[in-house]
């Protein structure tokens, strides 16, 4: 899905709803890799991503006879995968709410770039900016995001879906998506700024 809308295929919905094995196998083959990668970005754990993949197709196959086609098949499958990923995160951290307080949902109050500690990265060598350690830190920072913010960030910035598609998948308004995306980006910007500030000090001391 990278920087593309959710792809559509020539699968026969009628055959899928009738349980046609060939068409079901085609559906699994067409979407397995995409759903697995999506789940992995949510969970950061290959085994958890495998579990999400399996549950997504099991639930989809059970629900296909009642699928009314109000959304595209691909959007429907991704929505199941996102829900499964969020449910898994909820089970792993039952004490952490997946939703921000309702009164904060449509407001950017209290979230300002002025609150961030930002470092000047200009003097870091390029290989430091693109190092495996840097990418690993970014992945860890993404995992620190609350699940609701992570979901929006993964779908919009990592998977390249539009604001509208992200809102549809998560059952949010487009305003909600924009608000959560801003908060996620500001959080990650702060984390990366702190990280690179430390790396810059280490580099200057060499």
N, C-alpha and C positions, 0 to 999 in steps of 0.2 A: 504493500500500500504506500510505500514511501513517496510522499509528495504527490500522490495520486488519489482520486476519489476511490471509494470502495468499488472493486471491479465487479462487473456482471458477467454472467456466462450463459451458455446456451442450454443449460440444464432444463429438463422438462419437469415443471412443477407438478403436472398431472401424474407423471410416472412416479415421482418421488412420493406423492401423497398416497399412491397405491402400493408403495413398498417395493417398487421394482429394484431388484438387487443390483443390476448393472448401473442404474442411475444413482442409487445410493452410494455405490462404490466410487463413481465419478465425482460425486459431491465431496466425499471424504478426501479423495485424491487432490481435488482442486483447492480445497480450503485448509487442509491439515497444516501445511507449512506456515501459512499466514496466521492461523489461529494459535499455533504453538509459539511463534515469535511474539505475538501480541501478549499471550499469557506470560511468557518469560520476562517481558518488560515490566509487567505488573508485579510478578512474584520474585524475580531475580533468582529463581531456583528451578533447575531443569526438571526435577521430579515433580514439583508442584505444577509446572507448566504442562507436563505429560498428563497429570491428573485432570487439569482443567480441560485439556484437549479431549480426553476420553469422555468426561462428563458432558461437555458441550455437544458432542455427536450423539451420545446416548439420549440426552434430553431432546435434541432436535428430532431424532428419529421417532421418538414417542409422540412428539407434538405435531409432527408434519401433517397427519390427517386433518388436524384442526386449523392448520395454518391458512389464514384468509388472504394472505398476499397484500396486506395494507402497506407493508414496506417490502423492499426487495429481499430476496432470499439471503443475499450476502449480508445486508444490514441486520437481518434477523439473527443470523448465525453469530455475527460479531457481538450483538447485544447479549446473547446467551453467554458467550465467552467472557465478556466483560463482567456480567453478573456473577458468573462462577468464580472469576478471579477475585472480585470484591468479597464474595462470601467466604472464600478461602482465607483472605486476609483477616476477615472478621473472626473466624474461628481461631486463627493463630494469635490474634491480639484482641480478645473479647472485651477488654477494658478500654479499648480505644474506639471512640465513635467514628463512624465513617462519614458523618455529616456535620458541617459547621453549624453553629447556632443560627436559627432561622432569621433572626434580626440582622445578622451580618451578611446574609446571602447576596443581597443586591447592593451592597455598599462597599466602597473602597476605603471608607474611613479607617484610619489607623494603619493603613498600609501605604507607606510612602518611601520613595527611593531615598529620601533624606535620612531615613532611619538606618540605612545600610552602611556598613564599613566597606569601602571600596578601595581596592589596591590598584596601582598603576602597573599593568602587566607588560608595558612596552619594552622593558629591558630584559625580559626573560628570553632565552634562546628558543627558537621555534621547536626544537626537538623536545624541550621541556613542556611546552604547551600541548604537544600532541603525544606525549608519552603514554605508555600503557598504564602507568601509575595514575596519571591525570584522569584518564578515561575510567579507571577503576574507582577513583574518588567520586567522579560525577555519578556513576551508577549507584554508589553508596548514598550519595546525597539525595538522589531520586527516591531511593527506598525510605528515606527519612520523611518524605512528604506524607502528610495525612492521605489516606486512601482516596478521598474525594478529589484532592488536588492532583494526586498522582494520576488518577484516571484521566482527567482532562489533559494534563501535560503529555501523557503517553499517546493519547489519541490524536491530539492536535499537533504537537511539536515533534514527536518521534515517528508516528505513523502517517503524519501529513494529511489528516482528514480536515475538512473545512469546519468552521465554527458550527454551521448548520448540521453537518453530519455528526459531529461530536455531541451536540445537544440532543439529537435524535437517539443516538446510541445510549446515552446516559439518562435520558428522560428529564432533561433540564431545559430551561429557557436559554436562548442565546446569550442573554445578559448574564445569567449564572455562569455559563461557560467562560465568558470573557473575564468575569471577576475572579473565578478560581484560577484561570490561566495566569492572570496578572500576579496573583499571590504566589503561585508555584514558581513563576519565573523570578520574582523578587527574592524568594527564599533561596533558590539555586544560585542566583547571582551573588548573594551574600556569602553562601558557603564556598563558592569558587573563589571569591575575592579573598577570603580569609586563607584559603588553601594556597593560592598563588602568592599571597603576601609572605607566607612562611617560606615557600620555595625560592622567592626572590632574595630573601635574607640569606638563605643557605648558599645560593649561587654567588652572591656578592662577597661572601666570606671565603670562597674557594681561592 
